[in-house]
Amino acid sequence: MKQPPRKFHLNISDLEEAFEFLAAVDPDYADEPCISFLDQTTGKVVDPEDEEEIEALLGDKNLLQLPDYLFEDLFYGALDEFVSSLPDNSLRTELARAIRGKGAFRRFKNIVFGGGNVELKHRWRWFETRRKRERIVKWLREENIEPEWGCDIFEAPPLPDKRADLLRAVLAFVKDARNLSGVRRIALLGSLATPKAIPKDVDLLVEVSDDMSLKKLAKLTRQLLGKTMQTGDGCGADVFLCNPQHEYLGRICSWKTCAPGIRQGCHAQHCGDRAFLNDDLQVVRLDPSIVAEPPLELWPEIITRAEIPDDVREELVT
């Protein structure tokens, strides 16, 4: 006669961490045996520190050894399943081509994590997490354990809301930059000026006089970049420059020291001719219409040329 399932509270994050560690350790190179147990009285994961402690715990009937094979072949068939779950659009078509043939996983990761689609990154991370949790639940069921999680472990977490942090960073930049001699105009561009839930970057356009030193503006740009990077997901910031004739000049150099030959990866066409001007026009060139009439000008006056999201209006415009 089958025994009724054992019920006790478990922490899904603790179990995930334990199984991930077991899957990552190569026993041929480990200094100590890597074994973890589930305490069926407390629901806690027990990680013995040495062989002597392992021997003592192996005889404890309340401890259930965690299998080290649970996450083996975790991604077998996963790429096809994930791509099939996406909306039928150009991105799905691109990923479907990428996962065919040798090097499929590398190409897949390059697309998911190498681009600016933050929603796609989070969708894949949750897909990974869900597969892990499905295996954990199946293993617990095989061990006749009915866990009490205290929450729905298969409810996808909400996308991170970092727009407010990015807008506050923009506001601080504008308040400081508008006081610099030579700054003529500041405007907001890109995805932050739209309702996009997770903007990839902060994009600003600053009009500067021809004789303005860019050193202090570059410092403010580095501070802005630091704040945006703290929001995660590789979020960055670009400050684009134009002159009073609305001619696009390039971007502010992100390096603290700007001079010819210092940075091998510098793409400026005339590095050092004007300190902290990265005129990589062969890489990025703003459309003249955007330079002349950006969607939202913030200073010296507010000018809106597009539908402005409510949070932008509240944080910046108002």
TAVENJO-V748730 format. One record per residue. N is the residue number from 1. SS is DSSP state (h for helix, s for strand, l for the rest). PSI is psi in whole degrees, 0 to 359 (NA if undefined). Layout:
[[N | SS | PSI] [N | SS | PSI]]
This chain:
[[1 | l | 128] [2 | l | 135] [3 | l | 147] [4 | l | 149] [5 | l | 145] [6 | s | 134] [7 | s | 128] [8 | s | 162] [9 | s | 135] [10 | l | 155] [11 | l | 113] [12 | h | 325] [13 | h | 321] [14 | h | 319] [15 | h | 318] [16 | h | 313] [17 | h | 319] [18 | h | 315] [19 | h | 325] [20 | h | 320] [21 | h | 316] [22 | h | 323] [23 | h | 332] [24 | h | 338] [25 | l | 131] [26 | l | 112] [27 | l | 338] [28 | l | 339] [29 | l | 359] [30 | l | 139] [31 | l | 325] [32 | l | 154] [33 | l | 137] [34 | l | 100] [35 | l | 137] [36 | s | 153] [37 | s | 154] [38 | s | 119] [39 | s | 114] [40 | l | 2] [41 | l | 324] [42 | l | 340] [43 | l | 9] [44 | l | 153] [45 | s | 132] [46 | s | 125] [47 | s | 99] [48 | l | 150] [49 | l | 336] [50 | l | 175] [51 | h | 325] [52 | h | 317] [53 | h | 325] [54 | h | 313] [55 | h | 322] [56 | h | 327] [57 | h | 336] [58 | h | 333] [59 | l | 359] [60 | l | 115] [61 | l | 344] [62 | l | 352] [63 | s | 131] [64 | s | 120] [65 | s | 134] [66 | l | 131] [67 | l | 140] [68 | l | 0] [69 | l | 359] [70 | l | 325] [71 | l | 15] [72 | l | 142] [73 | l | 36] [74 | l | 326] [75 | l | 15] [76 | l | 118] [77 | l | 358] [78 | h | 322] [79 | h | 315] [80 | h | 317] [81 | h | 318] [82 | h | 313] [83 | h | 321] [84 | h | 336] [85 | h | 349] [86 | l | 155] [87 | l | 149] [88 | l | 93] [89 | l | 189] [90 | h | 327] [91 | h | 316] [92 | h | 319] [93 | h | 318] [94 | h | 315] [95 | h | 324] [96 | h | 322] [97 | h | 322] [98 | h | 330] [99 | l | 14] [100 | l | 130] [101 | l | 184] [102 | l | 141] [103 | l | 20] [104 | h | 315] [105 | h | 322] [106 | h | 314] [107 | h | 321] [108 | h | 311] [109 | h | 324] [110 | h | 322] [111 | h | 315] [112 | h | 316] [113 | h | 349] [114 | h | 346] [115 | l | 192] [116 | l | 14] [117 | l | 89] [118 | h | 325] [119 | h | 322] [120 | h | 319] [121 | h | 312] [122 | h | 326] [123 | h | 318] [124 | h | 318] [125 | h | 319] [126 | h | 325] [127 | h | 316] [128 | h | 312] [129 | h | 317] [130 | h | 318] [131 | h | 319] [132 | h | 316] [133 | h | 326] [134 | h | 320] [135 | h | 322] [136 | h | 314] [137 | h | 319] [138 | h | 317] [139 | h | 317] [140 | h | 321] [141 | h | 321] [142 | h | 331] [143 | l | 10] [144 | l | 42] [145 | s | 129] [146 | s | 96] [147 | s | 152] [148 | s | 105] [149 | l | 332] [150 | l | 358] [151 | l | 169] [152 | l | 105] [153 | l | 352] [154 | l | 14] [155 | l | 120] [156 | l | 135] [157 | l | 152] [158 | l | 154] [159 | l | 143] [160 | l | 136] [161 | l | 97] [162 | l | 6] [163 | h | 319] [164 | h | 319] [165 | h | 320] [166 | h | 320] [167 | h | 323] [168 | h | 323] [169 | h | 320] [170 | h | 316] [171 | h | 317] [172 | h | 320] [173 | h | 313] [174 | h | 318] [175 | h | 325] [176 | h | 318] [177 | h | 328] [178 | l | 342] [179 | l | 356] [180 | l | 133] [181 | l | 125] [182 | l | 343] [183 | s | 123] [184 | s | 332] [185 | s | 143] [186 | s | 131] [187 | s | 154] [188 | s | 132] [189 | s | 180] [190 | l | 198] [191 | h | 334] [192 | h | 337] [193 | h | 2] [194 | l | 173] [195 | l | 9] [196 | l | 130] [197 | l | 317] [198 | l | 91] [199 | l | 143] [200 | l | 315] [201 | s | 168] [202 | s | 125] [203 | s | 122] [204 | s | 148] [205 | s | 127] [206 | s | 125] [207 | s | 127] [208 | s | 152] [209 | l | 158] [210 | l | 331] [211 | l | 9] [212 | l | 134] [213 | l | 134] [214 | l | 5] [215 | h | 310] [216 | h | 325] [217 | h | 324] [218 | h | 322] [219 | h | 317] [220 | h | 325] [221 | h | 319] [222 | h | 322] [223 | h | 319] [224 | h | 316] [225 | h | 318] [226 | h | 318] [227 | h | 320] [228 | h | 323] [229 | h | 331] [230 | l | 342] [231 | l | 350] [232 | l | 179] [233 | l | 27] [234 | l | 22] [235 | l | 136] [236 | s | 198] [237 | s | 141] [238 | s | 133] [239 | s | 108] [240 | s | 148] [241 | s | 145] [242 | s | 162] [243 | l | 175] [244 | l | 343] [245 | l | 10] [246 | l | 33] [247 | l | 130] [248 | s | 132] [249 | s | 327] [250 | s | 205] [251 | s | 160] [252 | s | 133] [253 | l | 134] [254 | l | 353] [255 | l | 148] [256 | l | 328] [257 | l | 127] [258 | l | 114] [259 | l | 154] [260 | l | 137] [261 | l | 353] [262 | l | 318] [263 | l | 117] [264 | l | 329] [265 | l | 9] [266 | l | 131] [267 | l | 11] [268 | l | 138] [269 | l | 331] [270 | l | 59] [271 | l | 126] [272 | l | 344] [273 | l | 320] [274 | l | 112] [275 | l | 133] [276 | l | 14] [277 | s | 116] [278 | s | 91] [279 | l | 63] [280 | l | 59] [281 | l | 339] [282 | l | 345] [283 | l | 310] [284 | l | 132] [285 | l | 117] [286 | l | 145] [287 | l | 135] [288 | h | 328] [289 | h | 326] [290 | h | 320] [291 | h | 317] [292 | h | 321] [293 | l | 76] [294 | l | 159] [295 | l | 327] [296 | s | 112] [297 | s | 131] [298 | s | 334] [299 | s | 142] [300 | l | 350] [301 | l | 158] [302 | l | 121] [303 | s | 120] [304 | s | 131] [305 | l | 10] [306 | l | 170] [307 | l | 123] [308 | l | 128] [309 | l | 154] [310 | h | 320] [311 | h | 325] [312 | h | 319] [313 | h | 318] [314 | h | 318] [315 | h | 325] [316 | h | 306] [317 | h | 309] [318 | l | NA]]
